[in-house]
Amino acid sequence: MGNSYAGQLKSARFEEALHNSIEASLRCSTAVPRPIFSQLYLDPDQHPFSTADVKPKVEDLDKDLVHPYTQNGSVDFSHNVAMNEMEDDEDEEEMSDSNSPPIPYSQKPAPEGSCTTDGFCQAGKDLRLVSLCMEQIDIPAGFLLVGAKSPNLPEHILVCAVDKRFLPDDHGKNALLGFSGNCIGCGERGFRYFTEFSNHINLKLTTQPKKQKHLKYYLVRTSQGVLSKGPLICWKECRSRQSSALCHSTKPISSVSSAVAPENGTANGYKAGFTVTEAANGTSGHGGKSSSCSSTPSRPGNYSLSPRPTFTSVDQANMFISGPPKKRHRGWYPGSPVSQSALVVPAPTVRPLSRTEPLLSTPVPQTPLTGILQPRPVLAGETVIVPENLLSNSGVRPVILIGYGTLPYFYGNVGDIVVSPLLVNCYKIPQLENKDLEQLGLTSTHLLSVENMILLTIQYLVRLGPDQIPLREEFEQIMLTAMQEFSVRERALPLGAPCAPMSPAQLPWLARLAASVSQDLVHVIVTQNSLAEGISETLRLLSEMKHYQRLPDYVVAICASKIRGNEFCVVVLGQHQSRALAESMLTTSEFLKEISYELITGKVSFLASHFKTTSLGDDLDKLLEKMQQRRGDSVVTPFNGDLDECVSPQEAAAMIPTQNLDVDNETFQIYQPQLTVARRLLSQVCAIADSGSQSLDLGHFSKVDFIIIVPRSEVLVQQTLQRVRQSGVLVDLGLEESGLAHQRAERYVVRLDNEIQSKFEVFMRRVKQNPYTLFVLVHDNSHVELTSVISGSLSHGEPTHGLADRVINCREVLEAFNLLVLQVSSFPYTLQTQQSRISSSNEVHWIQLDTMEDAGCEKLYFGLDEYSKSLQWGITSPLLRCDETFEKMVSTLLERYPRLHSMVVRCYLLIQQYSEALMALTTMASLRDHSTPETLSIMDDLITSPGKNKSGKGHMLVIRVPSVQLAMLAKERLQEVRDKLGLQYRFEIILGSPASELTVETHFVTRLKTWRGNDQDEWIPRTYQDLEGLPCIVILTGKDPLGETFPRSLKYCDLRLIDSSYLTRTALEQEVGLACCYVSKEVIRGPAAALDLSAKEAERVPASENDSEELLIDLERPQSNSSAVTGTSGSIMENGVSSSSTAGKPQQQLLTPTSSIRLDEGVSASTAVVGEILKQECDSLDPPMASSTTSKPSSSSSSSAQALAWSRQPRGLHTALPPVIILSKAAYSLLGSQKGGRLPSSSSLLPHADVAWVSSLRPGLHKDMSSEEQSLYYRQWTSARQHHADYSNQPDPISGARTLHPRRLLLTGPPQVGKTGSYLQFLRILFRMLIRLLEVDVYNEEEINTDHSDDSELSQSEGEPWPDIETFSKMPFDVSVHDPKYRLMSLVYSEKLAGIKQEVIKEYKVEEPRQRETMSMMLTQYAAYNTFHHCEQCQQYMAFTPASQMSDSTLHAFTFSSSMLGEEVQLYFIIPKSKESHFVFSKQGRHLESMRLPLVSDKNLNAVKSPIFTPSSGRHEHGLLNLFHAMEGISHLHLLVVKEYEMPLYRKYWPNHIMLVLPGMFNNAGVGAARFLIKELSYHNLELERNRLEELGVKRQCVWPFIVVMDDSCVLWNIHSVQEQTSQPTEAGISSKNVSLKSVLQHIEATPKIIHYAILGIQKWNSKLTSQSLKAPFSRCHVHDFILLNIDLTQNVQYDFNRYFCEDVDFNLRTNSSGLLICRFNNFSLMKKHVQVGGQRDFIIKPKLMVSENVVPILPLQYVCAPDSEHTLLAAPAQFLLEKFLQHASYKLFPKAIHNFKSPVLAIDCYLNIGQEVAICYVSSRPHSSNVNCEGVFFSGLLLYLCDSFVGADLLKKFKFLKGATLCVICQDRSSLRQTIVRLELEDEWQFRLRDEFQTANSSDDKPLYFLTGRHV
């Protein structure tokens, strides 16, 4: 260990001055301590050692460090002389006494035109290591690749080639003066001066170029061939300089105020086994630099004392060679004799920092000093000499927990102590904001004195059990609770009353009093001068302690100094505690390297030799040989026989078990919880799309593609592949053909290894090349290896380091608009930090497990919480166990082997335990007492269960051995024992390593095939689930379990090797996650009964051979078998899975009982399918489509029914039980401690080793926290460490906002819960949804009132493209309305109607208003779209521009006079610049004059002549106003007709459209007003254009007189033709083809003599269009929704601008009665979209004056009232109220007309809907009009609506009325009503009563309408 504390300044001048004066004393051979001066300021030269074994990570020590010294924040202390080498750059650059930027060293300017970019040479070639790490670099012989550091690129290393003669050797010596190097970028050679070379490679130094300072590392190639950072170059001038020496403060900096501590309490980042660590000063915890220090805080010096493996002597580990100081460049000859006895200090001194300021004081800015700071001499009393052979003599390596105050220097045998910052942050109480204080219930943070903290610490240590170690998180909560109590006390005190503090004199006796109850386990030592005295005394006692004497577990050393106040630290001496604390300081990677090192160097040889004998003292190998000889060639019978039955190996291999077809791995089912979560994922994706951030446009995509990235585990890859294949998702998404999907699946599952880069590049190319495909990147187990690319730890030997970051967070992924990232994790805590890239709203959590029971699931999830709760069930053999006997054995062994890592000792013991248990159960019963009962019962179960029946099935035991070397050792040893005992055919031993595939002996593979009924010869097990039923031991190795799913036959999970090294929540919980699974409900509901079945069943195992099929394989759990199988039909309609899923197993299997199952991830699980729900889900996802691409749904849904039937009547369904877990004591105490119903203690640990707590003061996690709340907790209280992939996602310095990736989701759920199945289902329903976005629901209703019996003889022959006007004009007009939307309207009377039997029509009475029938159709290339459609082609057409560009359109008023309205009308046009060519403007003032119209004779194939008007209301987003595709992209004139108040919305969404804005008076008007104004405007424009063109010589009649008026819901157009009839007597079919609106319009516009037609239209599409309906190619009948209107011919026929309903029927009838032609083209049809918003909406009718909030619904009969009555007046237009009233009042108004179609109601000049029970006879009052023949008709009523002067008394006298017929006269006001009665002489034939006068229920301000009813007399 070296000094890394403040105060050790070595400037060049100072160094030279010291050399000569101290040299003599350093050469002295007597063993006297070195002068303190030289201890302070000089480092001895120390022997270097390799980084291969140890690589300190120090960023964990302080999250507040200012400078990233290395790429991952780790300081490479591979050479003891280089303690703070990383800081050299910053040291010298920050020597100035201000914070001004350093002045650059004046360098020669770069040659003109050369590159000066950092990281590139002057020739412009890249020199950065990250760019070149994969390149093959050729260098001349004798040269080495080294890394240079540039101050401008602190995160990069530049690669250089340097002649090795100018570099030092491993001892820092023998480097020639000068320099020789080459540029590896451009290849330039022969740089003789480092200054010249540094210029060439653009180092841009701020100080003088020195090779010693700027050439930092050797570069080495890893085993994967990656060039990476190697050891530091050991320059003799490497100094462990402390930047804190540059602090502008004379006050020493305390180890407590800023002692850096790894934020997880496990001190991740402390190295190899037995390290002396020290506290170093960090910043003051304010997030930036300390206010009292302007320079970089110093780094702690952490040195591993593990030498490189080439060392042979263990003793050398502690020997450091100290040599004389050297002048620059002068080597120290290798032969210099330095004996150890001559050394003053056999190890580097370790010096903590001193601190005198009070703990809670706020740092005060100090006056900066200039020049060199004066050193503060250290008193002799502040040093501690660690005694020689401390560990060897005492068997304990003490751990010193830094407390508060000044730790002394340590020197001497420092390898035998460890300094831990575990609790130091608990004493550094942070400053908190007021809101945080309130949340914590504190008044301030200045509540605890040092004395309080000392007493709390002692009380905490006393409270700890003998097997417990201090946990940072636990102590932090104690500190918080204490502060909360102080706050309560403070509030309770009267204002201003002081709280009596504890005096320093009281502390010693109070401390001893607190420790006195500990039964001598906690001692207190109080000293007066320094902590060094207390620590020295403790170490002396320890070294002199006799073995039989009892050591305290903890010694609290308190220094009650009058000068410095109280200081303290804790020395941990307990055998168990000190080892556990030291081991917990290592990360998983580090302790695995430590174990590897111990095995490689032979440190374990003593332990191995100890286990060469059995517990009885026999030589194990000889004993096994003897047993093998005794048995001879025979082996134990593989199954269906006892252990003493032997057969020959050939016979054993040939034994075939009975075939149990119960492993149906080919079935994939999605269960209700998975479906729910998949839907949640989908709705979250929709939420992203709807968020308005425009980060995802779902309407853009028509396809889904995906890639799944999994951690580096061969089994996990195969498991995921299996799921993908079985789910059929590749076929369902249309990615692969069903025949090829199996083999092509490998393209979609990629593991994070060195080959991922190339595979990922291929994937990203697909992403770029397919902009209309939505890609989903699924990152499964995303918490694993989430390290940063730039943390530069490739040299750590971690093969997967930074790969996930490189893939998930690369720029291409973040920017791809068609790529969603779905991160999936069971332990998402490392993704939930303050720097998280995932929005908390984009997290999707698994459904609460208690709701799964409500969902009717047959099996329930059994996870970590259930395991913890199961301890309270009170059953005799719990599911979570701790093997106490084993722990005692371990404890004894650990005392004997203090230098070995405890996992090594545990593993050797475990191997012996299993070996001896096997021997005890087969041949040596005497060994039974020496195996723990736990081990013995496991092995007994394992080897006896196959013998109980003919199937040979048994259980799986998983032994978790994280170290690969130990796992291989365990496998070899156990296999050897098994084989020698003849059990090689009885059970298999498998090494489960992430790096390799499963290898299973051939005879076991044969057995597995037989059980599967597998006839594929080449089949081999590839996943653990494939081992279902195989009796086996799986030795699972690797750093982490990676989410592999185990079969239902897993019965035991041995986690006895998982101990104190696993002190983070993720590390611990993922180990237990191995065993989580789905179990029978009974286990959770009635656990005692369910689990105690075991003993009873054991008594009644049937013995008869005939029953062997029914036998239980094991006493506690039933034989495992298949899931509920999908039936033979695999349609997605049935069980939520795909038609491509293989499912053809015999259905008898459905009756097999089941064991515990693993739903994760969705395969082979026997939870009953919630059939109906799933069926509905998939039905809703897969509506029958009309397009040819869709498959018809299967009619059978047998599979769901079968699954349900099976679950209801299980035959012999046995309880499925969870596996038994055996834990170490340490893990058991954390996982099994459900104290007072809290969460298991494991949840309070640091969530993950890659994150750190933000503050030591924070609320605890409580038991009721849901997964979502825990996420928010971690997002508030944890931050990413420097090597974490999210660390770079720091907040914006100005706004403070962090960057969240908008298209990234996190799916989190417990381990093995079914997440894979869920996200595969999500992909499927995402695709279905995208298809739905490409589909449209169109109305599919047959025509009404059809009568094909009497086909007109005048109809044209079929196949004619256009009507012949001569023939057509002779056809009668069909007055009946056939449009199905008018199903509930009054029938129009015709002579045919009079002949229809009334009873038939009566059926309409029962028909309530109902949902109109729709059908889903695929949108085609010719569809009209709403705003949600975006594509490159119509981008300009839509041009959704920001508001700033809206000024591109201009507003023009257009005024004309209307005779109907009797006044001038002013409309506004909003015309975009791009559309101005369609208009004529005056030359002066740009006044709008007219809209251009073409000529009748124009023939342009790329245009349509008619302007298109679309009235739209309430549909600015949903209206189908994008006609670009429908018009095939050609130029056309399209005008949106909108109401004034809606104009801003339409303008925002359709900025490139021409708007026609109606006057404000029409804001509440109906569609009649829009049509009226369109027609009026068009006629006025036609006249203007005729005038304009007449001046140009064009005849007036040559101007095109047609306009198109179409609804905003017209979506598709079709052309139909009747296919030729075949000889068979079947009806001819019709063929339909989708066509564009352009082609429809051009066809109709080409009609011969078109100007003689008034209106042309097309028929409405329905799926039942028959050749009968197309027999007449043209009809003279009503047309609706889409019409070509001749405004010239219809000049005198107007739309009724008052109307809300039926305005088109009314207009058609008036047009026809005027003798004009209306033609419908039957070979075209229109599809109308069912748009659910806007359009012809109803007003919500409510009272004008609201008396109360409760709105009582108002009935239609209340829409009218007597004039001047007290009736409630309504807020709705009068015309609307009238029309609505008439629809419902036919019974009251026209009782004689109800169902009396022979006697209709006579309506003069109008058609109004007066109810479906009544027929209306429309008659025009105009002279020469053509009307229906009314001769002999007696009318049942008369309707006069706003009648004009054409209606006279004479006209009415022509008609006959029934006796009792009724009359209804409607007028604008009361006076005109009376005048009309008089003018028409109505009182002659009609009787009126005063009470028969009514008005619409408006106020007089709203101009009500009046009507009078009368009776015919």
Secondary structure, DSSP 8 states (H G I E B T S, - for coil): -----TT----HHHHHHHHHHHHHHHH--S-----HHHHHH---------TTT-----GGG-TT-SS--STTS----SSGGGTTGGGHHHHHHT-SSSSS-----------TT----TTB-TT--B-BHHHHTTS-----TTEEEEEE--TT-TT--EEEEEEGGGS--TTS----SS--EE-TTT----B--HHHHHHHTT---SS---HHHHEEEEEEE-TTS-EEEEEE---TT-----GGGG-S-SS---HHHHB---TTSS-TT--SSS-B----B---SSSSS-TT--S-------B-----TT---SGGGG---------TT----TT----GGG-S-SS--B------S-TT----------S--------GGGEEEE-TTHHHHHS---EEEEEES---EEEESGGG-EEE-TTHHHHS-----HHHHHHHT-S-STT--HHHHHHHHHHHHHHS-TT----HHHHHHHHHHHHHHHHHHHHHS-TT-------TTHHHHHHHHHHGGGTTSEEEEEESS-HHHHHHHHHHHHHH--TTS---SEEEEEEEETTTEEEEEEEE--HHHHHHHHHHTS-HHHHHHHHHHHHHTTTTHHHHHHTTB-TTS-BHHHHHHHHHHHHTT-EE-SSSS-TT-EE-HHHHHH----------TT-B---HHHHHHHHHHHHHHHHHHHSSS-S--GGG-SEEEEEEEE-S-HHHHHHHHHHHHHHTHHHHTTSS-TTTHHHHGGGGEEESSTTHHHHHHHHHHHHHH-TTEEEEEEEETTTTT-B-GGG-GGGGT-TTTTHHHHHHTSHHHHH-TTEEEEEEESSGGGGSSTT-SS-GGGEEE---HHHHHHTT-SEEEE-HHHHHHHTTS--SS-SEEE-HHHHHHHHHHHHH-TTS-HHHHHHHHHHHHHHHHHHHHHT-GGGGGGS-HHHHHHHHHHHHGGGGSSS----EEEEE---HHHHHHHHHHHHHHHHHTT-TTT-EEEEE-TTS-----HHHHHHHHHHHT---TT----SGGGGTT--EEEEE-SSS-------TTEEEEEETT--TT--SHHHHHHHHGGG-EEEEHHHHHSHHHHHTHHHHHHHT----GGGGGG--SSSSS----------S---HHHHSS-TTS-----GGGGG-----B--TTSBS--S---HHHHHHHHHHHS--BSSTTS----S--HHHHHHHHHHHS-TT-------EEEE-HHHHHHHS--GGG---GGGGS-S-TTEEES-S------TT--HHHHHHHHHHHEEE-TTBTTTT----TTT------TTEEEEE--TTSSHHHHHHHHHHHHHHHHHHHTEEEEE----SS---SS--TT---TT-SS--HHHHHHS--B-S---GGGTTS-EE--HHHHTS-HHHHHGGGG-------EEEEE--TT--B-TT---STTHHHH----GGGGGGEEEEEEEEEETTTTEEEEEEEEEEGGGGGGEEE-TTTT-EEEE---BTT---TTB-SS-EEEE-SS-TTTS--B-TTTTTT-B--EEEEE-GGGHHHHHHH-TTSEEEE--GGGTT--HHHHHHHHHHHHHHHHHHHHHHHHHTT--GGGB--EEEEE-TTEEEEEEEEE----SSSS---EEEEEE-HHHHHHHHHT-TTGGG-SEEEEEE--TT--TTTTSSSEE-B---SEEEEETTTTTT----TT-SSSHHHHHHHHHHHTT--EEEEEEEEEEEB---SSSS------BSS-SSS------GGGGEE-TT-----BSS-HHHHHHHHHHH-HHHH-GGGTT-TTS-EEEES------TT-EEEEE--STT------TT-EEEEEEEES--TT--HHHHHTSEEEEEEEEEEEESSHHHHHHHHHHTTGGGTEEEEEEEEEEES--GGG---EEEEEEE-
